[in-house]
Amino acid sequence: MAIREVDLGSVIGPAGPQGPKGDTPDISNKQDIINISGILKGTLNGQITAAAPGVDYPSVEQLAAKQDEIHVVGLLKGDGNSVTAAVAGTDYATAQQLDTKQPKITASGILKGDGNGGVTTAVANTDYATTRLATTSQNGLMPASDKVRLDGIMAYVVEAGTELGFDYRKWNNGISECWCRKQYTNIAVTSQWGSVYSSSGFGNLSFPSGLFISTPTVLKTLDSCTNSCWLAATSGGATNLQTGAVELYRPSSYTIASVYITYYAAGRWK
């Protein structure tokens, strides 16, 4: 096959007109060249700065102060600087130690132990003496001869308590006493009696059961009154069971909002 030389000038035509120039790229939002060495951090606004050790990432010193990886098995204890295995029976109770401890006590009142870890409720007048001191009928808690000797030496309380709003005491010599302070409200002092006004009878309180075998001496005192008034007894009077009622008197008709009366009674229980 024969090769023929061709003159390109006779084939390529003249240059065409120049086309339009393209847009110049906007590089205003591009990152400047980074000349910082070390660990870097971004500022979220296109800036890159050097990260600060101990602030942006842990420093060598901070890592050195941290707890090494713990490879201990079981319960752990710390000594303020490190963590080690806790010692059974020293740092915590073992199951064997717990087995020797007292079970939860559910008994109420005065308690007694049996010497073997058992705790139960103590029995009055068997395991201990009550405020009713021993008599010959109370299983010999106090011999009768000792009780007679004690009775001759001194007076002492053999029973005390609270009942029906009264505090009371019984003494070994047969004397008994009780006292209380009671409030009454809205007492109408509106019944005219001569030149003054009176209320109906009220405040007849019952004594604690068995406290008096006969009518005691009873003192009833007006402690306070929201309006001027005075206290008087009714015709009934006290008995060995009740204090007896009282009445209020005033120079003018009025309803007393609140009044306090104190009671004290002393007599004999035997």
C-alpha positions as a LaTeX table, in Angstrom:
\begin{tabular}{lrrr}
\hline
Residue & $x$ (\AA) & $y$ (\AA) & $z$ (\AA) \\
\hline
Met1 & 0.00 & 0.00 & 0.00 \\
Ala2 & 1.40 & 3.34 & $-0.95$ \\
Ile3 & 1.76 & 6.18 & 1.62 \\
Arg4 & 0.97 & 9.70 & 0.47 \\
Glu5 & 2.02 & 12.82 & 2.22 \\
Val6 & $-0.72$ & 15.43 & 2.81 \\
Asp7 & $-0.24$ & 19.15 & 3.40 \\
Leu8 & $-2.36$ & 19.97 & 6.56 \\
Gly9 & $-2.53$ & 23.57 & 5.51 \\
Ser10 & $-4.62$ & 22.53 & 2.61 \\
Val11 & $-7.01$ & 20.57 & 4.92 \\
Ile12 & $-7.44$ & 22.65 & 8.21 \\
Gly13 & $-9.39$ & 25.81 & 7.73 \\
Pro14 & $-8.82$ & 29.20 & 9.40 \\
Ala15 & $-9.37$ & 29.62 & 13.23 \\
Gly16 & $-12.92$ & 30.44 & 14.32 \\
Pro17 & $-14.06$ & 33.29 & 16.59 \\
Gln18 & $-13.15$ & 33.13 & 20.37 \\
Gly19 & $-15.89$ & 31.77 & 22.59 \\
Pro20 & $-17.30$ & 33.50 & 25.76 \\
Lys21 & $-15.12$ & 33.58 & 28.90 \\
Gly22 & $-16.28$ & 31.35 & 31.80 \\
Asp23 & $-17.11$ & 32.62 & 35.35 \\
Thr24 & $-14.28$ & 33.14 & 37.84 \\
Pro25 & $-14.69$ & 30.64 & 40.81 \\
Asp26 & $-15.57$ & 32.11 & 44.27 \\
Ile27 & $-12.92$ & 31.00 & 46.77 \\
Ser28 & $-13.92$ & 33.40 & 49.57 \\
Asn29 & $-15.40$ & 30.52 & 51.61 \\
Lys30 & $-12.48$ & 28.20 & 51.19 \\
Gln31 & $-10.14$ & 27.16 & 54.01 \\
Asp32 & $-6.84$ & 28.99 & 54.07 \\
Ile33 & $-3.79$ & 26.88 & 54.08 \\
Ile34 & $-3.32$ & 25.24 & 57.51 \\
Asn35 & 0.03 & 26.04 & 59.06 \\
Ile36 & $-0.77$ & 24.56 & 62.51 \\
Ser37 & 1.00 & 21.48 & 63.77 \\
Gly38 & $-0.27$ & 18.91 & 66.25 \\
Ile39 & $-3.86$ & 17.86 & 67.03 \\
Leu40 & $-6.42$ & 20.15 & 65.42 \\
Lys41 & $-10.00$ & 21.16 & 66.13 \\
Gly42 & $-12.68$ & 22.80 & 64.07 \\
Thr43 & $-14.67$ & 25.82 & 65.20 \\
Leu44 & $-17.81$ & 24.97 & 63.19 \\
Asn45 & $-17.40$ & 28.16 & 61.14 \\
Gly46 & $-14.77$ & 26.91 & 58.74 \\
Gln47 & $-11.81$ & 27.62 & 61.00 \\
Ile48 & $-9.23$ & 25.06 & 62.05 \\
Thr49 & $-7.17$ & 25.77 & 65.17 \\
Ala50 & $-4.84$ & 23.84 & 67.44 \\
Ala51 & $-6.59$ & 21.66 & 70.03 \\
Ala52 & $-5.61$ & 22.35 & 73.65 \\
Pro53 & $-4.37$ & 19.38 & 75.70 \\
Gly54 & $-6.38$ & 18.84 & 78.88 \\
Val55 & $-9.27$ & 20.86 & 77.43 \\
Asp56 & $-10.08$ & 19.45 & 74.00 \\
Tyr57 & $-8.51$ & 16.05 & 74.68 \\
Pro58 & $-6.97$ & 14.31 & 77.70 \\
Ser59 & $-3.43$ & 15.24 & 78.46 \\
Val60 & $-0.74$ & 12.74 & 79.36 \\
Glu61 & $-0.88$ & 13.96 & 82.97 \\
Gln62 & $-4.64$ & 13.47 & 83.13 \\
Leu63 & $-4.40$ & 9.95 & 81.81 \\
Ala64 & $-1.66$ & 9.15 & 84.31 \\
Ala65 & $-3.99$ & 10.15 & 87.15 \\
Lys66 & $-6.78$ & 7.81 & 86.02 \\
Gln67 & $-7.53$ & 4.35 & 87.40 \\
Asp68 & $-5.84$ & 1.58 & 85.50 \\
Glu69 & $-8.08$ & $-1.04$ & 84.02 \\
Ile70 & $-9.55$ & $-3.17$ & 86.84 \\
His71 & $-8.96$ & $-6.91$ & 86.50 \\
Val72 & $-10.16$ & $-7.87$ & 90.01 \\
Val73 & $-12.99$ & $-10.40$ & 90.34 \\
Gly74 & $-15.72$ & $-10.25$ & 93.01 \\
Leu75 & $-16.63$ & $-7.48$ & 95.48 \\
Leu76 & $-14.36$ & $-4.47$ & 95.28 \\
Lys77 & $-13.10$ & $-1.84$ & 97.72 \\
Gly78 & $-11.34$ & 1.45 & 97.20 \\
Asp79 & $-8.57$ & 2.87 & 99.37 \\
Gly80 & $-8.79$ & 6.40 & 98.00 \\
Asn81 & $-6.18$ & 5.76 & 95.32 \\
Ser82 & $-6.90$ & 2.34 & 93.85 \\
Val83 & $-9.44$ & $-0.47$ & 93.68 \\
Thr84 & $-8.72$ & $-3.96$ & 94.98 \\
Ala85 & $-10.67$ & $-7.07$ & 95.89 \\
Ala86 & $-12.68$ & $-6.81$ & 99.12 \\
Val87 & $-11.84$ & $-9.39$ & 101.81 \\
Ala88 & $-14.69$ & $-11.63$ & 102.95 \\
Gly89 & $-15.30$ & $-11.42$ & 106.69 \\
Thr90 & $-13.29$ & $-8.20$ & 106.95 \\
Asp91 & $-14.71$ & $-5.80$ & 104.41 \\
Tyr92 & $-18.14$ & $-7.45$ & 104.27 \\
Ala93 & $-20.09$ & $-10.10$ & 106.19 \\
Thr94 & $-20.04$ & $-13.66$ & 104.94 \\
Ala95 & $-23.04$ & $-15.98$ & 104.86 \\
Gln96 & $-21.57$ & $-17.90$ & 107.81 \\
Gln97 & $-21.27$ & $-14.72$ & 109.86 \\
Leu98 & $-24.87$ & $-13.76$ & 109.08 \\
Asp99 & $-26.07$ & $-17.19$ & 110.22 \\
Thr100 & $-24.79$ & $-16.43$ & 113.74 \\
Lys101 & $-26.65$ & $-13.11$ & 114.01 \\
Gln102 & $-29.98$ & $-12.42$ & 115.72 \\
Pro103 & $-33.01$ & $-12.74$ & 113.42 \\
Lys104 & $-35.25$ & $-9.72$ & 113.10 \\
Ile105 & $-37.09$ & $-9.11$ & 116.38 \\
Thr106 & $-40.84$ & $-8.79$ & 115.85 \\
Ala107 & $-41.92$ & $-8.95$ & 119.51 \\
Ser108 & $-43.27$ & $-5.76$ & 121.08 \\
Gly109 & $-43.12$ & $-4.40$ & 124.62 \\
Ile110 & $-40.55$ & $-5.42$ & 127.23 \\
Leu111 & $-38.36$ & $-8.20$ & 125.83 \\
Lys112 & $-36.43$ & $-11.14$ & 127.27 \\
Gly113 & $-33.67$ & $-13.31$ & 125.81 \\
Asp114 & $-33.36$ & $-17.09$ & 126.16 \\
Gly115 & $-29.56$ & $-17.17$ & 125.94 \\
Asn116 & $-29.61$ & $-18.91$ & 122.57 \\
Gly117 & $-30.42$ & $-16.00$ & 120.31 \\
Gly118 & $-34.17$ & $-16.07$ & 120.87 \\
Val119 & $-35.97$ & $-12.88$ & 121.94 \\
Thr120 & $-39.61$ & $-12.90$ & 123.02 \\
Thr121 & $-42.02$ & $-10.63$ & 124.87 \\
Ala122 & $-41.48$ & $-10.65$ & 128.62 \\
Val123 & $-44.44$ & $-11.61$ & 130.79 \\
Ala124 & $-45.65$ & $-9.03$ & 133.31 \\
Asn125 & $-45.41$ & $-10.14$ & 136.96 \\
Thr126 & $-43.42$ & $-13.21$ & 135.85 \\
Asp127 & $-40.34$ & $-11.80$ & 134.15 \\
Tyr128 & $-40.62$ & $-8.33$ & 135.68 \\
Ala129 & $-42.65$ & $-6.45$ & 138.29 \\
Thr130 & $-45.29$ & $-3.99$ & 137.10 \\
Thr131 & $-46.30$ & $-0.76$ & 138.79 \\
Arg132 & $-48.56$ & $-2.97$ & 140.91 \\
Leu133 & $-45.87$ & $-4.03$ & 143.39 \\
Ala134 & $-45.64$ & $-7.67$ & 144.39 \\
Thr135 & $-48.09$ & $-9.20$ & 146.82 \\
Thr136 & $-48.24$ & $-12.75$ & 148.14 \\
Ser137 & $-50.62$ & $-13.60$ & 145.29 \\
Gln138 & $-48.14$ & $-12.51$ & 142.61 \\
Asn139 & $-45.93$ & $-15.60$ & 142.55 \\
Gly140 & $-43.66$ & $-14.38$ & 145.33 \\
Leu141 & $-41.99$ & $-11.56$ & 143.39 \\
Met142 & $-41.67$ & $-9.86$ & 146.79 \\
Pro143 & $-41.94$ & $-11.84$ & 150.02 \\
Ala144 & $-44.88$ & $-10.78$ & 152.17 \\
Ser145 & $-42.55$ & $-9.96$ & 155.09 \\
Asp146 & $-40.50$ & $-7.60$ & 152.90 \\
Lys147 & $-43.62$ & $-5.89$ & 151.61 \\
Val148 & $-44.91$ & $-5.28$ & 155.15 \\
Arg149 & $-41.53$ & $-3.88$ & 156.12 \\
Leu150 & $-41.48$ & $-1.61$ & 153.04 \\
Asp151 & $-45.01$ & $-0.39$ & 153.70 \\
Gly152 & $-43.96$ & 0.66 & 157.19 \\
Ile153 & $-40.95$ & 2.60 & 156.01 \\
Met154 & $-42.27$ & 4.76 & 153.19 \\
Ala155 & $-45.15$ & 5.64 & 150.90 \\
Tyr156 & $-44.70$ & 4.71 & 147.28 \\
Val157 & $-46.77$ & 4.49 & 144.11 \\
Val158 & $-48.11$ & 1.03 & 143.37 \\
Glu159 & $-50.03$ & 1.94 & 140.21 \\
Ala160 & $-50.03$ & 4.90 & 137.83 \\
Gly161 & $-51.61$ & 5.53 & 134.47 \\
Thr162 & $-53.99$ & 7.53 & 132.32 \\
Glu163 & $-57.69$ & 6.79 & 131.96 \\
Leu164 & $-60.73$ & 8.81 & 130.84 \\
Gly165 & $-58.54$ & 11.87 & 130.37 \\
Phe166 & $-57.19$ & 11.73 & 133.95 \\
Asp167 & $-53.64$ & 11.00 & 135.08 \\
Tyr168 & $-53.87$ & 8.99 & 138.29 \\
Arg169 & $-51.76$ & 7.36 & 141.01 \\
Lys170 & $-52.44$ & 4.78 & 143.69 \\
Trp171 & $-50.20$ & 4.73 & 146.76 \\
Asn172 & $-49.31$ & 1.74 & 148.92 \\
Asn173 & $-50.91$ & 3.38 & 151.96 \\
Gly174 & $-54.33$ & 3.41 & 150.26 \\
Ile175 & $-54.34$ & 7.01 & 149.08 \\
Ser176 & $-55.34$ & 7.65 & 145.44 \\
Glu177 & $-55.38$ & 10.82 & 143.38 \\
Cys178 & $-56.09$ & 12.04 & 139.87 \\
Trp179 & $-55.95$ & 15.28 & 137.91 \\
Cys180 & $-56.63$ & 16.73 & 134.46 \\
Arg181 & $-57.10$ & 20.00 & 132.54 \\
Lys182 & $-60.08$ & 20.09 & 130.18 \\
Gln183 & $-61.34$ & 22.59 & 127.60 \\
Tyr184 & $-65.02$ & 23.36 & 127.00 \\
Thr185 & $-66.29$ & 25.50 & 124.12 \\
Asn186 & $-69.38$ & 27.56 & 123.31 \\
Ile187 & $-70.82$ & 27.61 & 126.82 \\
Ala188 & $-74.04$ & 29.67 & 126.81 \\
Val189 & $-74.23$ & 31.85 & 129.93 \\
Thr190 & $-77.71$ & 33.18 & 129.16 \\
Ser191 & $-80.06$ & 32.11 & 132.00 \\
Gln192 & $-80.83$ & 35.09 & 134.23 \\
Trp193 & $-80.54$ & 34.44 & 137.95 \\
Gly194 & $-81.21$ & 37.57 & 139.91 \\
Ser195 & $-78.80$ & 40.24 & 138.70 \\
Val196 & $-76.42$ & 37.76 & 136.99 \\
Tyr197 & $-76.58$ & 35.14 & 134.26 \\
Ser198 & $-75.64$ & 31.46 & 134.52 \\
Ser199 & $-75.02$ & 28.48 & 132.26 \\
Ser200 & $-76.46$ & 25.02 & 132.51 \\
Gly201 & $-74.45$ & 22.44 & 134.45 \\
Phe202 & $-71.57$ & 20.79 & 132.57 \\
Gly203 & $-68.17$ & 19.18 & 133.19 \\
Asn204 & $-69.29$ & 16.18 & 135.26 \\
Leu205 & $-66.33$ & 13.88 & 134.51 \\
Ser206 & $-66.04$ & 10.20 & 135.35 \\
Phe207 & $-63.07$ & 9.07 & 137.47 \\
Pro208 & $-60.78$ & 6.18 & 136.43 \\
Ser209 & $-62.33$ & 2.84 & 137.33 \\
Gly210 & $-61.82$ & 1.70 & 140.93 \\
Leu211 & $-59.85$ & 4.79 & 141.92 \\
Phe212 & $-62.02$ & 5.80 & 144.90 \\
Ile213 & $-64.01$ & 3.67 & 147.34 \\
Ser214 & $-65.74$ & 6.74 & 148.78 \\
Thr215 & $-66.33$ & 10.34 & 147.74 \\
Pro216 & $-62.92$ & 12.04 & 147.36 \\
Thr217 & $-61.97$ & 15.64 & 147.96 \\
Val218 & $-62.43$ & 17.37 & 144.60 \\
Leu219 & $-61.00$ & 20.71 & 143.54 \\
Lys220 & $-62.36$ & 22.35 & 140.36 \\
Thr221 & $-60.56$ & 25.51 & 139.30 \\
Leu222 & $-61.27$ & 27.93 & 136.46 \\
Asp223 & $-57.95$ & 28.11 & 134.61 \\
Ser224 & $-58.85$ & 30.48 & 131.76 \\
Cys225 & $-61.92$ & 32.02 & 130.12 \\
Thr226 & $-62.14$ & 33.95 & 126.86 \\
Asn227 & $-64.58$ & 36.35 & 128.52 \\
Ser228 & $-64.94$ & 37.35 & 132.16 \\
Cys229 & $-66.76$ & 34.67 & 134.14 \\
Trp230 & $-66.59$ & 32.75 & 137.40 \\
Leu231 & $-67.07$ & 29.13 & 138.33 \\
Ala232 & $-69.58$ & 27.59 & 140.73 \\
Ala233 & $-70.60$ & 24.06 & 141.72 \\
Thr234 & $-74.04$ & 22.63 & 141.08 \\
Ser235 & $-76.21$ & 21.09 & 143.78 \\
Gly236 & $-75.32$ & 17.53 & 142.79 \\
Gly237 & $-71.70$ & 17.49 & 143.95 \\
Ala238 & $-69.03$ & 14.82 & 143.57 \\
Thr239 & $-69.32$ & 11.05 & 144.17 \\
Asn240 & $-66.74$ & 8.27 & 144.21 \\
Leu241 & $-67.47$ & 7.84 & 140.48 \\
Gln242 & $-67.75$ & 11.43 & 139.14 \\
Thr243 & $-66.41$ & 14.92 & 139.77 \\
Gly244 & $-69.80$ & 16.65 & 139.87 \\
Ala245 & $-70.91$ & 19.31 & 137.40 \\
Val246 & $-70.08$ & 23.03 & 137.38 \\
Glu247 & $-71.73$ & 26.21 & 136.12 \\
Leu248 & $-70.40$ & 29.50 & 134.77 \\
Tyr249 & $-71.70$ & 32.91 & 135.86 \\
Arg250 & $-71.43$ & 36.38 & 134.29 \\
Pro251 & $-72.85$ & 39.85 & 134.92 \\
Ser252 & $-74.35$ & 39.84 & 131.39 \\
Ser253 & $-75.69$ & 37.28 & 128.96 \\
Tyr254 & $-72.96$ & 35.86 & 126.72 \\
Thr255 & $-71.75$ & 32.65 & 125.05 \\
Ile256 & $-68.22$ & 31.76 & 126.21 \\
Ala257 & $-66.11$ & 30.63 & 123.26 \\
Ser258 & $-63.57$ & 28.67 & 125.32 \\
Val259 & $-62.94$ & 27.87 & 128.95 \\
Tyr260 & $-60.36$ & 25.60 & 130.64 \\
Ile261 & $-61.10$ & 23.91 & 133.98 \\
Thr262 & $-58.58$ & 21.95 & 136.04 \\
Tyr263 & $-59.68$ & 19.04 & 138.23 \\
Tyr264 & $-57.88$ & 17.44 & 141.14 \\
Ala265 & $-59.30$ & 14.71 & 143.37 \\
Ala266 & $-57.75$ & 12.82 & 146.29 \\
Gly267 & $-59.25$ & 9.96 & 148.27 \\
Arg268 & $-58.67$ & 6.29 & 149.02 \\
Trp269 & $-58.61$ & 3.21 & 146.83 \\
Lys270 & $-58.50$ & 0.76 & 149.77 \\
\hline
\end{tabular}
